[in-house]
Amino acid sequence: MTRWGLIGASTIAKEWVIGAIRATGGEIVSVMSTNAERGKAYAAEQGIAKSVTTLAEIVDDPDIDAVYISTTNELHRDQALAAAKAGKHILCEKPLAMSLDDARAMVQAARDAGVVMATNHHLRNAATHGAMREAIKAGRIGTPLSARVFHAVYLPPHLQGWRLDRPEAGGGVILDITVHDTDTLRFVLDDDPAEAIAFAQAGGMGKAGLEDAVMGVLRFRNGVIAQFHDGFTTKFAETGLEVHGTDGSLIGRNVMTQRAAGTVTLRDASGEQELPLDHRNLYETALAAFHAAIKGDGKPSATGEDGVWSLAAGLAVVEAARTGRAVRIEPGI
């Protein structure tokens, strides 16, 4: 059994990750919150035995094998470095860090310490995206030419906070959602993005000049061009991912979601058919792979290196939106 410490008493841990850890054979030993009162209440609510207020109390705890980092983005680097130094396996929320240098340092520290490091990119664990990836690999749409992601949603009030008013914490829609688009496209297309162009928008939710919507295009190394639309402000939209090839199209609907849901339709010369899907909890799939990797069986569904790639693309989109120029995506790993 893998024994876990939570670095951050977060909403995502409460809503998704705690249950996934327990469902896949893990035990949660301790939770860290710098607010002692909040941490105690969170631990009691979630049935966690210990609540602590310092990072050292987590990483130096001999009863903890792995940590889940879900604090605000600017804190990830130092927390991951401390965990790696202490020999703890690391599951970190995206984006890994605020800069590529920091993200690379995190991955290198985990390598040097011989611990497993993963990025919590849940979407690549969806049955929908797995089916699309396999259909492309099987040649069912011929040569992929283009893709479209629509991942514009409404950010509910209980999640707004720092995402809309703290640029120093990595707020804004690009580092929150566009990084997910990039990782999902990398997984589905089995290729890496090379260049980004984008326009950002401030539609009234974001504070301090932070963008709350963005549209742009990624050009992949194999020539595929992928359009994306991400937002916090769209109350009535659906999400989707489409990939169009020389011989067919894959149409995914309601697939950019934390839920095990959505459909994928293959359209080609013979007509339309819905692909069979084995929907499973995305986070449980991720945690099962992580626990297996700790035992030496395979690797996490999204590695630290995958997290560096998605951050590199996100930062390129930020720069493209700021400058109005096409920006190269260079993760340096």
C-alpha positions as YAML, in Angstrom:
chain: A
units: angstrom
residues:
- id: 1
  name: MET
  ca: [0.00, 0.00, 0.00]
- id: 2
  name: THR
  ca: [1.27, 3.47, -0.94]
- id: 3
  name: ARG
  ca: [0.97, 5.97, 1.92]
- id: 4
  name: TRP
  ca: [0.27, 9.54, 0.84]
- id: 5
  name: GLY
  ca: [0.72, 13.06, 2.12]
- id: 6
  name: LEU
  ca: [-1.34, 15.86, 0.62]
- id: 7
  name: ILE
  ca: [0.53, 19.12, 0.09]
- id: 8
  name: GLY
  ca: [-2.43, 21.49, -0.08]
- id: 9
  name: ALA
  ca: [-5.95, 21.10, 1.29]
- id: 10
  name: SER
  ca: [-7.42, 21.68, -2.14]
- id: 11
  name: THR
  ca: [-10.80, 21.40, -3.82]
- id: 12
  name: ILE
  ca: [-9.47, 19.06, -6.54]
- id: 13
  name: ALA
  ca: [-8.09, 16.70, -3.91]
- id: 14
  name: LYS
  ca: [-11.42, 16.71, -2.08]
- id: 15
  name: GLU
  ca: [-13.55, 16.27, -5.19]
- id: 16
  name: TRP
  ca: [-11.42, 13.80, -7.16]
- id: 17
  name: VAL
  ca: [-7.97, 12.73, -6.01]
- id: 18
  name: ILE
  ca: [-8.56, 11.55, -2.43]
- id: 19
  name: GLY
  ca: [-11.20, 9.12, -3.65]
- id: 20
  name: ALA
  ca: [-8.98, 7.94, -6.50]
- id: 21
  name: ILE
  ca: [-6.03, 7.30, -4.17]
- id: 22
  name: ARG
  ca: [-8.20, 5.22, -1.86]
- id: 23
  name: ALA
  ca: [-9.97, 3.39, -4.69]
- id: 24
  name: THR
  ca: [-6.63, 2.21, -6.09]
- id: 25
  name: GLY
  ca: [-5.20, 0.91, -2.84]
- id: 26
  name: GLY
  ca: [-3.53, 3.98, -1.38]
- id: 27
  name: GLU
  ca: [-3.83, 5.41, 2.12]
- id: 28
  name: ILE
  ca: [-3.80, 9.11, 2.99]
- id: 29
  name: VAL
  ca: [-1.72, 9.70, 6.10]
- id: 30
  name: SER
  ca: [-1.51, 13.47, 6.39]
- id: 31
  name: VAL
  ca: [-2.59, 16.77, 4.84]
- id: 32
  name: MET
  ca: [-0.66, 20.05, 4.92]
- id: 33
  name: SER
  ca: [-2.33, 23.45, 5.03]
- id: 34
  name: THR
  ca: [-0.60, 26.63, 6.17]
- id: 35
  name: ASN
  ca: [-3.92, 27.54, 7.79]
- id: 36
  name: ALA
  ca: [-4.10, 25.24, 10.84]
- id: 37
  name: GLU
  ca: [-7.83, 25.68, 11.36]
- id: 38
  name: ARG
  ca: [-8.63, 24.99, 7.73]
- id: 39
  name: GLY
  ca: [-6.32, 21.97, 7.71]
- id: 40
  name: LYS
  ca: [-7.91, 20.42, 10.80]
- id: 41
  name: ALA
  ca: [-11.41, 20.88, 9.41]
- id: 42
  name: TYR
  ca: [-10.36, 19.45, 6.03]
- id: 43
  name: ALA
  ca: [-8.69, 16.42, 7.64]
- id: 44
  name: ALA
  ca: [-11.75, 15.72, 9.79]
- id: 45
  name: GLU
  ca: [-14.09, 16.03, 6.81]
- id: 46
  name: GLN
  ca: [-11.96, 13.74, 4.64]
- id: 47
  name: GLY
  ca: [-11.11, 11.16, 7.32]
- id: 48
  name: ILE
  ca: [-7.38, 11.95, 7.32]
- id: 49
  name: ALA
  ca: [-5.58, 11.20, 10.60]
- id: 50
  name: LYS
  ca: [-3.03, 14.04, 10.62]
- id: 51
  name: SER
  ca: [-3.15, 17.72, 9.75]
- id: 52
  name: VAL
  ca: [0.12, 19.68, 9.62]
- id: 53
  name: THR
  ca: [1.12, 23.22, 8.73]
- id: 54
  name: THR
  ca: [4.67, 22.91, 7.35]
- id: 55
  name: LEU
  ca: [6.19, 21.23, 4.33]
- id: 56
  name: ALA
  ca: [8.83, 19.55, 6.49]
- id: 57
  name: GLU
  ca: [6.15, 17.75, 8.48]
- id: 58
  name: ILE
  ca: [5.03, 16.08, 5.24]
- id: 59
  name: VAL
  ca: [8.29, 15.32, 3.45]
- id: 60
  name: ASP
  ca: [10.16, 14.25, 6.60]
- id: 61
  name: ASP
  ca: [7.38, 11.92, 7.73]
- id: 62
  name: PRO
  ca: [8.69, 8.32, 7.49]
- id: 63
  name: ASP
  ca: [5.11, 7.06, 7.21]
- id: 64
  name: ILE
  ca: [4.65, 8.82, 3.84]
- id: 65
  name: ASP
  ca: [5.77, 7.27, 0.54]
- id: 66
  name: ALA
  ca: [4.28, 9.76, -1.96]
- id: 67
  name: VAL
  ca: [2.96, 13.30, -2.07]
- id: 68
  name: TYR
  ca: [0.23, 14.96, -4.08]
- id: 69
  name: ILE
  ca: [0.97, 18.65, -4.71]
- id: 70
  name: SER
  ca: [-2.12, 20.77, -5.39]
- id: 71
  name: THR
  ca: [-1.11, 24.17, -4.04]
- id: 72
  name: THR
  ca: [-1.05, 27.29, -6.22]
- id: 73
  name: ASN
  ca: [1.37, 27.09, -9.12]
- id: 74
  name: GLU
  ca: [4.16, 29.30, -7.80]
- id: 75
  name: LEU
  ca: [4.66, 26.94, -4.85]
- id: 76
  name: HIS
  ca: [5.06, 23.70, -6.80]
- id: 77
  name: ARG
  ca: [8.78, 23.90, -7.51]
- id: 78
  name: ASP
  ca: [10.08, 24.18, -3.96]
- id: 79
  name: GLN
  ca: [7.60, 21.61, -2.69]
- id: 80
  name: ALA
  ca: [8.55, 19.09, -5.37]
- id: 81
  name: LEU
  ca: [12.27, 19.64, -4.84]
- id: 82
  name: ALA
  ca: [11.87, 19.05, -1.10]
- id: 83
  name: ALA
  ca: [9.80, 15.92, -1.71]
- id: 84
  name: ALA
  ca: [12.34, 14.50, -4.16]
- id: 85
  name: LYS
  ca: [15.21, 15.22, -1.77]
- id: 86
  name: ALA
  ca: [13.31, 13.31, 0.92]
- id: 87
  name: GLY
  ca: [12.78, 10.35, -1.41]
- id: 88
  name: LYS
  ca: [9.03, 10.77, -1.84]
- id: 89
  name: HIS
  ca: [7.26, 9.93, -5.09]
- id: 90
  name: ILE
  ca: [5.50, 12.97, -6.58]
- id: 91
  name: LEU
  ca: [2.16, 13.58, -8.25]
- id: 92
  name: CYS
  ca: [1.97, 17.28, -9.09]
- id: 93
  name: GLU
  ca: [-0.84, 19.38, -10.44]
- id: 94
  name: LYS
  ca: [-0.41, 21.22, -13.70]
- id: 95
  name: PRO
  ca: [1.20, 23.49, -14.63]
- id: 96
  name: LEU
  ca: [4.27, 22.06, -12.98]
- id: 97
  name: ALA
  ca: [5.79, 25.48, -12.33]
- id: 98
  name: MET
  ca: [5.87, 29.09, -13.43]
- id: 99
  name: SER
  ca: [8.93, 28.70, -15.66]
- id: 100
  name: LEU
  ca: [10.47, 26.00, -17.79]
- id: 101
  name: ASP
  ca: [13.72, 26.16, -15.83]
- id: 102
  name: ASP
  ca: [11.80, 25.38, -12.65]
- id: 103
  name: ALA
  ca: [9.81, 22.56, -14.24]
- id: 104
  name: ARG
  ca: [12.94, 20.98, -15.66]
- id: 105
  name: ALA
  ca: [14.63, 21.24, -12.27]
- id: 106
  name: MET
  ca: [11.70, 19.38, -10.69]
- id: 107
  name: VAL
  ca: [11.90, 16.56, -13.22]
- id: 108
  name: GLN
  ca: [15.68, 16.31, -12.85]
- id: 109
  name: ALA
  ca: [15.44, 16.21, -9.05]
- id: 110
  name: ALA
  ca: [13.01, 13.29, -9.26]
- id: 111
  name: ARG
  ca: [15.32, 11.48, -11.68]
- id: 112
  name: ASP
  ca: [18.33, 12.06, -9.43]
- id: 113
  name: ALA
  ca: [16.41, 10.79, -6.40]
- id: 114
  name: GLY
  ca: [15.09, 7.74, -8.23]
- id: 115
  name: VAL
  ca: [11.45, 8.59, -7.43]
- id: 116
  name: VAL
  ca: [8.41, 8.47, -9.68]
- id: 117
  name: MET
  ca: [7.14, 11.87, -10.81]
- id: 118
  name: ALA
  ca: [3.84, 12.42, -12.61]
- id: 119
  name: THR
  ca: [1.77, 15.38, -13.78]
- id: 120
  name: ASN
  ca: [-1.95, 15.25, -13.02]
- id: 121
  name: HIS
  ca: [-3.13, 15.59, -16.62]
- id: 122
  name: HIS
  ca: [-6.36, 13.66, -16.20]
- id: 123
  name: LEU
  ca: [-7.77, 14.01, -19.72]
- id: 124
  name: ARG
  ca: [-5.38, 11.55, -21.38]
- id: 125
  name: ASN
  ca: [-6.97, 8.90, -19.15]
- id: 126
  name: ALA
  ca: [-10.41, 9.34, -20.73]
- id: 127
  name: ALA
  ca: [-11.81, 6.43, -22.72]
- id: 128
  name: THR
  ca: [-12.81, 8.91, -25.43]
- id: 129
  name: HIS
  ca: [-9.27, 10.15, -26.00]
- id: 130
  name: GLY
  ca: [-7.83, 6.64, -25.84]
- id: 131
  name: ALA
  ca: [-10.28, 5.54, -28.52]
- id: 132
  name: MET
  ca: [-9.35, 8.49, -30.72]
- id: 133
  name: ARG
  ca: [-5.64, 7.80, -30.33]
- id: 134
  name: GLU
  ca: [-6.09, 4.12, -31.24]
- id: 135
  name: ALA
  ca: [-8.31, 4.93, -34.23]
- id: 136
  name: ILE
  ca: [-5.66, 7.30, -35.61]
- id: 137
  name: LYS
  ca: [-2.89, 4.75, -35.04]
- id: 138
  name: ALA
  ca: [-4.99, 2.16, -36.89]
- id: 139
  name: GLY
  ca: [-5.24, 4.45, -39.91]
- id: 140
  name: ARG
  ca: [-8.99, 4.86, -39.69]
- id: 141
  name: ILE
  ca: [-8.91, 8.54, -40.71]
- id: 142
  name: GLY
  ca: [-5.88, 8.30, -42.97]
- id: 143
  name: THR
  ca: [-3.22, 10.96, -42.41]
- id: 144
  name: PRO
  ca: [-4.26, 13.50, -39.74]
- id: 145
  name: LEU
  ca: [-4.36, 17.03, -41.09]
- id: 146
  name: SER
  ca: [-6.08, 19.21, -38.51]
- id: 147
  name: ALA
  ca: [-7.74, 19.25, -35.11]
- id: 148
  name: ARG
  ca: [-10.10, 21.45, -33.10]
- id: 149
  name: VAL
  ca: [-10.42, 21.66, -29.33]
- id: 150
  name: PHE
  ca: [-13.22, 23.58, -27.68]
- id: 151
  name: HIS
  ca: [-12.64, 23.70, -23.96]
- id: 152
  name: ALA
  ca: [-14.45, 26.90, -23.07]
- id: 153
  name: VAL
  ca: [-16.38, 26.41, -19.84]
- id: 154
  name: TYR
  ca: [-17.78, 28.44, -16.95]
- id: 155
  name: LEU
  ca: [-15.49, 28.61, -13.95]
- id: 156
  name: PRO
  ca: [-17.80, 28.19, -10.93]
- id: 157
  name: PRO
  ca: [-17.55, 30.70, -8.09]
- id: 158
  name: HIS
  ca: [-15.94, 28.26, -5.63]
- id: 159
  name: LEU
  ca: [-13.02, 27.77, -8.05]
- id: 160
  name: GLN
  ca: [-12.52, 31.39, -9.14]
- id: 161
  name: GLY
  ca: [-10.32, 33.03, -6.49]
- id: 162
  name: TRP
  ca: [-6.62, 32.99, -7.36]
- id: 163
  name: ARG
  ca: [-7.22, 31.78, -10.93]
- id: 164
  name: LEU
  ca: [-8.69, 35.19, -11.71]
- id: 165
  name: ASP
  ca: [-6.85, 37.63, -9.49]
- id: 166
  name: ARG
  ca: [-3.30, 36.37, -8.84]
- id: 167
  name: PRO
  ca: [-0.98, 36.58, -11.86]
- id: 168
  name: GLU
  ca: [1.97, 35.78, -9.61]
- id: 169
  name: ALA
  ca: [0.36, 32.41, -8.80]
- id: 170
  name: GLY
  ca: [-0.06, 31.52, -12.46]
- id: 171
  name: GLY
  ca: [-3.68, 32.55, -12.78]
- id: 172
  name: GLY
  ca: [-5.52, 32.93, -16.07]
- id: 173
  name: VAL
  ca: [-7.12, 30.51, -18.48]
- id: 174
  name: ILE
  ca: [-3.99, 29.61, -20.47]
- id: 175
  name: LEU
  ca: [-2.00, 27.99, -17.65]
- id: 176
  name: ASP
  ca: [-5.20, 26.48, -16.27]
- id: 177
  name: ILE
  ca: [-6.89, 25.04, -19.37]
- id: 178
  name: THR
  ca: [-4.72, 25.45, -22.49]
- id: 179
  name: VAL
  ca: [-2.05, 23.23, -20.92]
- id: 180
  name: HIS
  ca: [-4.69, 20.47, -20.74]
- id: 181
  name: ASP
  ca: [-5.50, 20.94, -24.42]
- id: 182
  name: THR
  ca: [-1.84, 20.59, -25.32]
- id: 183
  name: ASP
  ca: [-1.37, 17.42, -23.31]
- id: 184
  name: THR
  ca: [-4.54, 15.87, -24.73]
- id: 185
  name: LEU
  ca: [-3.54, 16.72, -28.30]
- id: 186
  name: ARG
  ca: [-0.03, 15.34, -27.75]
- id: 187
  name: PHE
  ca: [-1.58, 12.11, -26.49]
- id: 188
  name: VAL
  ca: [-4.26, 11.75, -29.18]
- id: 189
  name: LEU
  ca: [-2.00, 12.75, -32.09]
- id: 190
  name: ASP
  ca: [1.11, 11.05, -30.68]
- id: 191
  name: ASP
  ca: [3.15, 14.06, -31.73]
- id: 192
  name: ASP
  ca: [4.60, 17.25, -30.24]
- id: 193
  name: PRO
  ca: [3.63, 20.88, -30.90]
- id: 194
  name: ALA
  ca: [6.22, 23.11, -32.52]
- id: 195
  name: GLU
  ca: [4.70, 26.59, -32.67]
- id: 196
  name: ALA
  ca: [1.79, 28.64, -31.27]
- id: 197
  name: ILE
  ca: [-0.20, 31.70, -32.24]
- id: 198
  name: ALA
  ca: [-3.00, 33.12, -30.11]
- id: 199
  name: PHE
  ca: [-5.27, 35.96, -29.08]
- id: 200
  name: ALA
  ca: [-6.34, 36.35, -25.45]
- id: 201
  name: GLN
  ca: [-9.47, 38.04, -24.15]
- id: 202
  name: ALA
  ca: [-10.50, 39.74, -20.92]
- id: 203
  name: GLY
  ca: [-14.26, 39.21, -20.75]
- id: 204
  name: GLY
  ca: [-14.88, 40.64, -17.30]
- id: 205
  name: MET
  ca: [-14.06, 37.73, -14.96]
- id: 206
  name: GLY
  ca: [-10.29, 38.03, -14.83]
- id: 207
  name: LYS
  ca: [-8.73, 40.64, -12.57]
- id: 208
  name: ALA
  ca: [-5.34, 42.36, -12.77]
- id: 209
  name: GLY
  ca: [-5.18, 41.97, -16.54]
- id: 210
  name: LEU
  ca: [-5.46, 38.18, -16.48]
- id: 211
  name: GLU
  ca: [-7.02, 36.58, -19.54]
- id: 212
  name: ASP
  ca: [-10.28, 34.68, -19.06]
- id: 213
  name: ALA
  ca: [-10.51, 33.36, -22.63]
- id: 214
  name: VAL
  ca: [-8.10, 32.54, -25.45]
- id: 215
  name: MET
  ca: [-8.20, 31.30, -29.03]
- id: 216
  name: GLY
  ca: [-5.24, 30.14, -31.04]
- id: 217
  name: VAL
  ca: [-3.55, 27.54, -33.18]
- id: 218
  name: LEU
  ca: [-0.80, 25.03, -32.48]
- id: 219
  name: ARG
  ca: [1.30, 23.66, -35.32]
- id: 220
  name: PHE
  ca: [2.60, 20.17, -34.67]
- id: 221
  name: ARG
  ca: [5.88, 18.71, -35.88]
- id: 222
  name: ASN
  ca: [4.08, 16.38, -38.29]
- id: 223
  name: GLY
  ca: [2.27, 19.32, -39.91]
- id: 224
  name: VAL
  ca: [-1.09, 18.99, -38.14]
- id: 225
  name: ILE
  ca: [-2.62, 22.35, -37.23]
- id: 226
  name: ALA
  ca: [-4.85, 22.41, -34.15]
- id: 227
  name: GLN
  ca: [-7.25, 25.19, -33.26]
- id: 228
  name: PHE
  ca: [-8.19, 25.75, -29.60]
- id: 229
  name: HIS
  ca: [-10.75, 27.85, -27.73]
- id: 230
  name: ASP
  ca: [-10.50, 27.99, -23.95]
- id: 231
  name: GLY
  ca: [-12.51, 30.09, -21.55]
- id: 232
  name: PHE
  ca: [-13.78, 30.61, -18.03]
- id: 233
  name: THR
  ca: [-16.72, 32.72, -19.21]
- id: 234
  name: THR
  ca: [-18.88, 30.47, -21.41]
- id: 235
  name: LYS
  ca: [-21.85, 29.26, -19.36]
- id: 236
  name: PHE
  ca: [-23.70, 27.38, -22.09]
- id: 237
  name: ALA
  ca: [-21.05, 25.82, -24.35]
- id: 238
  name: GLU
  ca: [-20.19, 22.16, -24.76]
- id: 239
  name: THR
  ca: [-16.68, 20.80, -24.99]
- id: 240
  name: GLY
  ca: [-15.19, 18.75, -27.78]
- id: 241
  name: LEU
  ca: [-12.18, 17.49, -29.67]
- id: 242
  name: GLU
  ca: [-12.14, 16.79, -33.40]
- id: 243
  name: VAL
  ca: [-9.39, 15.33, -35.56]
- id: 244
  name: HIS
  ca: [-9.74, 15.46, -39.34]
- id: 245
  name: GLY
  ca: [-7.71, 13.33, -41.71]
- id: 246
  name: THR
  ca: [-7.40, 12.50, -45.39]
- id: 247
  name: ASP
  ca: [-9.87, 9.60, -45.11]
- id: 248
  name: GLY
  ca: [-12.13, 10.46, -42.20]
- id: 249
  name: SER
  ca: [-12.90, 12.52, -39.12]
- id: 250
  name: LEU
  ca: [-13.18, 11.77, -35.43]
- id: 251
  name: ILE
  ca: [-15.75, 13.86, -33.59]
- id: 252
  name: GLY
  ca: [-15.55, 13.84, -29.80]
- id: 253
  name: ARG
  ca: [-18.34, 15.55, -27.85]
- id: 254
  name: ASN
  ca: [-18.37, 16.50, -24.16]
- id: 255
  name: VAL
  ca: [-14.91, 14.97, -23.81]
- id: 256
  name: MET
  ca: [-12.86, 17.77, -22.18]
- id: 257
  name: THR
  ca: [-14.25, 16.98, -18.75]
- id: 258
  name: GLN
  ca: [-13.27, 15.47, -15.43]
- id: 259
  name: ARG
  ca: [-16.19, 13.07, -15.67]
- id: 260
  name: ALA
  ca: [-16.06, 9.66, -17.37]
- id: 261
  name: ALA
  ca: [-18.36, 10.78, -20.16]
- id: 262
  name: GLY
  ca: [-18.63, 11.78, -23.80]
- id: 263
  name: THR
  ca: [-18.92, 10.18, -27.22]
- id: 264
  name: VAL
  ca: [-16.67, 9.71, -30.24]
- id: 265
  name: THR
  ca: [-18.06, 9.40, -33.76]
- id: 266
  name: LEU
  ca: [-16.04, 8.25, -36.75]
- id: 267
  name: ARG
  ca: [-17.16, 9.76, -40.06]
- id: 268
  name: ASP
  ca: [-15.77, 8.43, -43.33]
- id: 269
  name: ALA
  ca: [-16.89, 7.39, -46.81]
- id: 270
  name: SER
  ca: [-19.05, 4.60, -45.37]
- id: 271
  name: GLY
  ca: [-21.00, 6.94, -43.11]
- id: 272
  name: GLU
  ca: [-21.00, 7.45, -39.34]
- id: 273
  name: GLN
  ca: [-20.33, 5.08, -36.49]
- id: 274
  name: GLU
  ca: [-19.96, 5.66, -32.77]
- id: 275
  name: LEU
  ca: [-16.83, 4.13, -31.32]
- id: 276
  name: PRO
  ca: [-17.30, 1.74, -28.38]
- id: 277
  name: LEU
  ca: [-16.03, 3.20, -25.12]
- id: 278
  name: ASP
  ca: [-15.20, 1.68, -21.74]
- id: 279
  name: HIS
  ca: [-15.75, 4.70, -19.48]
- id: 280
  name: ARG
  ca: [-13.77, 4.63, -16.24]
- id: 281
  name: ASN
  ca: [-12.94, 7.22, -13.61]
- id: 282
  name: LEU
  ca: [-10.10, 9.30, -15.09]
- id: 283
  name: TYR
  ca: [-8.34, 9.94, -11.80]
- id: 284
  name: GLU
  ca: [-8.58, 6.32, -10.67]
- id: 285
  name: THR
  ca: [-6.98, 5.33, -13.97]
- id: 286
  name: ALA
  ca: [-4.16, 7.82, -13.32]
- id: 287
  name: LEU
  ca: [-3.62, 6.69, -9.72]
- id: 288
  name: ALA
  ca: [-3.64, 3.01, -10.67]
- id: 289
  name: ALA
  ca: [-0.85, 3.71, -13.19]
- id: 290
  name: PHE
  ca: [1.05, 5.79, -10.61]
- id: 291
  name: HIS
  ca: [0.85, 3.09, -7.95]
- id: 292
  name: ALA
  ca: [2.00, 0.51, -10.50]
- id: 293
  name: ALA
  ca: [4.93, 2.71, -11.54]
- id: 294
  name: ILE
  ca: [6.07, 2.93, -7.91]
- id: 295
  name: LYS
  ca: [6.23, -0.87, -7.93]
- id: 296
  name: GLY
  ca: [8.32, -0.80, -11.12]
- id: 297
  name: ASP
  ca: [5.47, -1.73, -13.45]
- id: 298
  name: GLY
  ca: [5.28, 0.77, -16.30]
- id: 299
  name: LYS
  ca: [5.15, 4.54, -15.95]
- id: 300
  name: PRO
  ca: [2.58, 7.16, -14.98]
- id: 301
  name: SER
  ca: [-0.03, 8.04, -17.58]
- id: 302
  name: ALA
  ca: [1.39, 11.59, -17.68]
- id: 303
  name: THR
  ca: [5.03, 11.87, -16.66]
- id: 304
  name: GLY
  ca: [6.97, 14.87, -15.39]
- id: 305
  name: GLU
  ca: [8.34, 15.28, -18.90]
- id: 306
  name: ASP
  ca: [4.77, 15.47, -20.23]
- id: 307
  name: GLY
  ca: [4.20, 18.27, -17.74]
- id: 308
  name: VAL
  ca: [7.21, 20.15, -19.05]
- id: 309
  name: TRP
  ca: [5.83, 19.86, -22.58]
- id: 310
  name: SER
  ca: [2.41, 21.22, -21.65]
- id: 311
  name: LEU
  ca: [3.97, 24.09, -19.69]
- id: 312
  name: ALA
  ca: [6.23, 24.94, -22.65]
- id: 313
  name: ALA
  ca: [3.18, 25.14, -24.91]
- id: 314
  name: GLY
  ca: [1.22, 27.18, -22.37]
- id: 315
  name: LEU
  ca: [4.03, 29.69, -21.96]
- id: 316
  name: ALA
  ca: [4.37, 29.93, -25.74]
- id: 317
  name: VAL
  ca: [0.65, 30.70, -26.01]
- id: 318
  name: VAL
  ca: [1.00, 33.38, -23.29]
- id: 319
  name: GLU
  ca: [3.87, 34.95, -25.23]
- id: 320
  name: ALA
  ca: [2.07, 34.68, -28.58]
- id: 321
  name: ALA
  ca: [-1.01, 36.40, -27.15]
- id: 322
  name: ARG
  ca: [1.15, 39.12, -25.61]
- id: 323
  name: THR
  ca: [3.23, 39.86, -28.70]
- id: 324
  name: GLY
  ca: [0.96, 38.95, -31.59]
- id: 325
  name: ARG
  ca: [3.72, 36.77, -33.04]
- id: 326
  name: ALA
  ca: [4.11, 33.05, -33.68]
- id: 327
  name: VAL
  ca: [6.22, 31.55, -30.87]
- id: 328
  name: ARG
  ca: [8.28, 28.38, -30.99]
- id: 329
  name: ILE
  ca: [7.55, 25.69, -28.40]
- id: 330
  name: GLU
  ca: [10.85, 24.47, -26.98]
- id: 331
  name: PRO
  ca: [10.63, 22.42, -23.77]
- id: 332
  name: GLY
  ca: [14.37, 21.79, -23.56]
- id: 333
  name: ILE
  ca: [14.09, 18.21, -22.38]
...
